[in-house]
Amino acid sequence: MSGRPRLLRGPLVWTVAWRFLRGSRSRLLDGTARAALLATALGVTAMVIAMALMTGYREDLQSKLIRGNAAVVAYPLEGGAGAPLDRSRIDRLRRIPGVLQVGRVAYGQGSLAGPGRPDGVEVVLRGVEAGGGQLAATAADLALSPQGIPGVAMGSDLAARLAVRPGAVLRLVVLGFAGGTPRFRFQSVQLRRTFTTGFAEFDRSWVLLERSRVEALMGLAGGADLLELAVADPGAAPRIADAAARVLAPSYAVTDWQQLNRELFTALRVQQAALFVVLGLIVLVSTFNVASTLVVLVRERLRDIGVLGALGLAPARLRLVFLTYGAILGSLGTLLGVAVGSAAAWTLTTYRLIRFDSDVAAIYFVSFVPFRVAGRDLAAVVGFALGVTLLACCVPAWRAARLDPSAALRYE
């Protein structure tokens, strides 16, 4: 019969590597293989959970910032804010591809006092139009009561600090301007509804009331409103901001959420990259366990290596056998780590196991941290784990391929 023996035909490398992996009767080899698998799984689990934490926190923070302040914001410039914005330019803004809604808002600051907090609490006033813009209020929220008291909506944490419920009447004090002179203005308001965004700053201090009332309390000129553009795709905000700037020039400055929060999200990405590197050291250390398993395997299977060499298995293919063995061991550990890490992230998110009280939430901006396992994060973790595992296997595999078959067969 010509050609190679039947044993050497077909996927020989995979067959031999798999038999080495499952056919060991050595306690030492079995113990080192289990230790390598568990160490790799532990490192990958830590990386998956950490990446899910950072991705979930960043994306959740991004969505809540956009919900409160819109993806694109236009600020009136000095000298251009006195004239009201004409309807034609508003219509041109609405026709920009990707724009869902254009809202007009006004901001102010004041102090809100109630029966439980007569000293008052500092609040941010957000003047909105009923049903329009981001983080809006309904017409019922803003309508006057039978006694002529305007309605407001506020964050749930702010209502808890004031110890009030819907229907309560509160006293609002605002420092505004009249003819360029500072002036205190007082206004009674009635709480109609509370909202919860999950973003601590909004829930702790924001009060929604009618836009024209905020302008009157603050002494703002007509047309001094901010414009908020709700968009279908937050990633397209820079393009939409450029188009809006051409429509509103020269009386408005237009920016988007990426420009407004560039430093914050850059810091979060740097932190995520640093966390990836630090936790990657766990996986890197686990590769030494894989390498030690190969060293033990070479010593335990020395006669088998000699037989394979005598049958004509080339050194390059023998080297590939041990690399495949290490790849299988590393892959099993990586898959186990991905499964455990993904399950842990799902559990932490579903049952909201990481929550903050209002004081801590004010520091981290959110009251609950979701864990989101992103495909790109999994690809990075799996690629890193398998890459360092194969690199660690190179030296033992290279040493096994250099063994003399005759010397290996004489080994006792």
N, C-alpha and C positions, 0 to 999 in steps of 0.2 A: 504494500500500500504506500503510495507516494504522499509527500506533504507531511505536515505536522501530525502528531498523534491527536486522536479525537478529543482527549482531555484538554488540549490547548486551543480548541476551536470555540467560537461563541464568546459570550461575555465573561471570559475567564477572570478578568480583574475583579469584577463585581462579585462573582461567585466565590472566589477565594477570600476576598475581604469580608463578605458576609459570613462565611463559615468560620473564619477566625473570630468574628465578633460574637457569634452565638454558640460556637462549639467548644469554648474553653471550659476546662475542668479545674483550672488553677484558681485557688482562692485569692491569691495575690493579684492575678490578672483581673478576675471578676471584681475585686474590691477597688482597684485603681480605675477600672472602667466606670463603675457606678459613681465613684467620687468625681471623676471628670464630667460625667453626664450631669450630676446634680449641681456641680459648681458652675457649669455653663448655663444651666437652667436658672440658677439663682441670679447670676449676673444679668442675663437677658430679661428676667422678670423685673428686676430693679430698673433697667433701662426703659422697658416698655411703660411701666407705671410713671416714671419720671417724665418721659416725653409726653404721655397722655395728660399729666398734670399741667405742664407748661403750655401745651397746645390748647387744652380746654380753658385754662385761665385766660390766655391771650385772646382766643376767639370769643369767649363769653364777655370779656371786658370790651372788646371791639363792638360786638353787637349792641351792648347796653349804652356805650357812648354814642353810637349812631342813632339809637332809639331816642335818646334824650336830646341830642344836639343836631341831628340830621347829618347826612353824609357830606353835603355841600352847604356852606353858609356864606351869605353875602352881608358885609358890614357897610353901613353908610359912611361915606367920608365927609370930613368937615368941608362945608361949602356946597356939598351936593345933597345934603340930607334935608334941606328945607323944603324942597319941592316934592309933592307926593309922586310916587312912582306911577306912571301912566299905565293903563290897562293893556296897551299894545305890547309893551315890553314884558309884562307878566305873561301874556299869551305866547310870546316868543320863547320865554323860559319853559313854559309847559310843553312846547313843541320840540324841545331838545330831546333826541332819542335817549331813552333810558330814564327820563324824569317821570316820576309817578305823581308828584304833588308839589305845589309851591305854597308854603305857609308863611304868614307874616307874624312875627312875635316881637315882644318888647320885654326887657329885663330891668329889674330893680332890686334893691335890698331894703330890708326893714326889720322890724321886731314884732313878733306876734305873741300876745299875752292871753291867757285864759284863766278860768277860776282856779285851776290847779297850779298854774305858773304865773302869778301876778307880776313877777319880775320880767317876764318875757323871754323869748327865744329868738335868736337871729335867724332870719329866713331869706331865701332867694325868691323873688317874685318873678314868675314867668307869665307874661300876658299873652294869651292866645285867642284865636278866633274859634268859635264853637265848631268842633269836628274837623278842624284843619291842622295841618302840620304834624310834627312829631310830638309825642307825649302830650296829646291834646286833651281837651275836656269837652263834654257834651253840652248842649244848650241848657239842659236841666241843671248841670253843675254850676253854670255861670249865671243863671236867671236870678232876678230879684225875688226875695221872699215877699209875702203879703205885707210885711212891715217895711219893705223897701230896702232890705239888707242884701247886698250882693253875695252870691254863692261862690265858694272856692272848693278846690280839691287839693289835697296835700298828701305827702308821703306817709306811709303807715308808721314808720319809725318816728316821724315828727309828731303825729297824732298821739303816739304812746308817750313821748316826752312831755307833751302838753296835757296828757291825761284827758283827752276829749274824744267824743264819738260823733258820728254824723248827726247834725241838728244843733250842735253847740254853737253859740255865738262867741266870737273872739274879737279882740281889739288889735288892730294893725296900726303901727306907727312907722312912718316913712320920712326920711330926710330927703326932701326934693329941692327944687329950685324954682324961684319965681322972679323973673327979670334979672337973673344972674345972682340973686341973693338966696342963701340957704334958708330953707323954711321947713318946719315940721308939719306934717299932715297926718290926720287921724281918720281912721275908717273902721267901722264895724263890719265884720264879715261872718258868714255862716258856713260851717263845714257841711258840705253835701256828700262828699265821697273821699275815701282814701285809696291810694294806689300803691302797688309794690312792684318795683322794677328789678330788684335784686342788686341795683347799683347804690351803694351806701350814700353817696353824696345826694342823689335825687331823693331817696327815701327819708333821709334825715332832715333835709332843709328846704325842699322845693315846695312852693305853693303856686297853684294854677288859678288864675283869675282872668277876667276879661281884659283884652289888650288895651282898649281905650282907657280903662280905669287905671292901669299901670302907667300909661302915658300921663294921665292927669295927676296922679300922685307924685310921680317923679319930675313933673314939669318938662316932659320931653316934647319937642316940636313935632307936629304932624309930618309924617314921612320919614321919621327917624327909626323906623322899624328895621329889625333884622329880617332877612329872608332866609328860609330854610327849604332846601330842595330834597325831598325824599326820592331815592333812586332805586331801581330794580336790582342793580348789581353794585355793591359797595366797591368792588375792584375797579369799576369804571368811573369812580368819583373824580379822579384827576382830569380825565377827558371832559366830563360834564362841567367841571369847574372852569376849564379853559373856555368852553363854549358860552357859559353863563357870564364870564368876565367880558367877553366881547359884546354881549347884549347890554350889560349894565354899565359899562365904562361911559364916562369917567367918574360917576357919582358913587359907585360901590366898589369895595375890594372883596374879591371872592376867594375863598379858600376851601379846602376839603379836609375830611377827618384824618387823612394820612399826614398832611402838613401840620395840622394842629397837634397831633399826638406823636410826631415823628420820634422825639427823644424817648418817650415812654416805650413804644413798641420796639425801637432799636435796642434799648436796654433789655427788654424781655427776650429778644432773639439772641443777644449775646449771652444772657444768663442760661438760656436753653442749650446753646452750644457748649458752654462751659460745663454744664451738668452732664451732657452727653459724654464729654471727654473724661470727667471724673468717674462717672459710673462705668465707663468703658474699661477702666482699670480693673474692675472686678472680673469682666470677661477676659481681659488680658491675662490676669493671674490664673484663671481657670484653664487657659490653654496650656499652662505648664503641666496641669494634671493630664491633659490629653497627650502631651509629649511623653510624659513618664509612662503612660499606658502603652504607648508604642515601644518604648525601651523595654518594658517588661515583656511585651508581645514578641519582640525580636528574640529575646533570650529564651522564652518558653517554646517558641516555634522554630528554633534553629535547625533542627533536623528536617522539618517540613520545608524550610527555605532551601536547604541543600537539595532535597528531592526535586523541588520545582526548578532549581537551577540546572540539575542534571537532566531533566526532561526537556530543557531547551528554552525555559522562560528567560527572556532577555533582562538584563539589569534594569533597563528603563521601565519595563512592564512590572518588574518586581517592586520598583520604587513606587509605581502607580498603585500597586496593591495596598501598600501601607498608607499612602496618601488618601486612598478611597476609604480605608478603615477609619482614619482620623476624621474624614469628611462625614461619614455616616454617624460616627459618635457625636461629632459637633452638631450635625443637623438635628439629631434626636434631642440633644440638650437644648438647642435653639428653639425647636418647635414646642417643646415642653414649656420653656420660658415664655414664649409668645402666648401660648394658651393660658397659662396661669396669670400672666400679666394682664391680658385682655379681660379675663374673667374678674380679676380684682378691680380693674378700672370700671367695668360694668357695674359691679356691686357697689363700689364707692359712689358712683353717679346715681344709680337707681334709688338707693336708699339714703342719699344725701348725708353720708357719714361724716363729711368734713364741712362743718358749718361754723360761722362766727357770730358772736353777739354784736350788737350795734357799735360798741366802742372799737372792737377789733376790726369790724367790717369797714369802719371809717379809714383805717390804715391801708387795708388791702383793696378797698373800693368795692368789693363784692361780699355778699353774705354767705354765698355757697360756691364751692369750687367744683365744677364738673371735670371729669377725666374723659378726654376724647382721644381715642386711638385712631390716628390718621394713617392712611396708607403710606405716605412718604416717610413718616416716622418709623413704621414697621420695616419698610425697605432699607432704611439706613441702619437700623439695629441688626436686622438679619444679615445684611451685607458685611457689616463690621464684624459680627461674631464669626461668620464663616470665613472671612478673610484672615483674621488673626489666628483662627484654628488651623487653617491650611499652612500658614507660615510657620506655626509651631511644629507642625508635622514634618516639615521639610528635612530637618537635620536627622531625626531617627530613620526616616525613609531612605535618605541618602546613605546612611551607614549600613542599613540592611542590604541595599543594592550592591554594596562593595564586598559583601561576604563571599569567600571562596567556597563554592559548592562542596568540594572534597573535604575541606576543613569542617564545614557544617555537618556533613554526614558522619564524621568521626566524633562529633560532639556527644558527650554522655550527660 
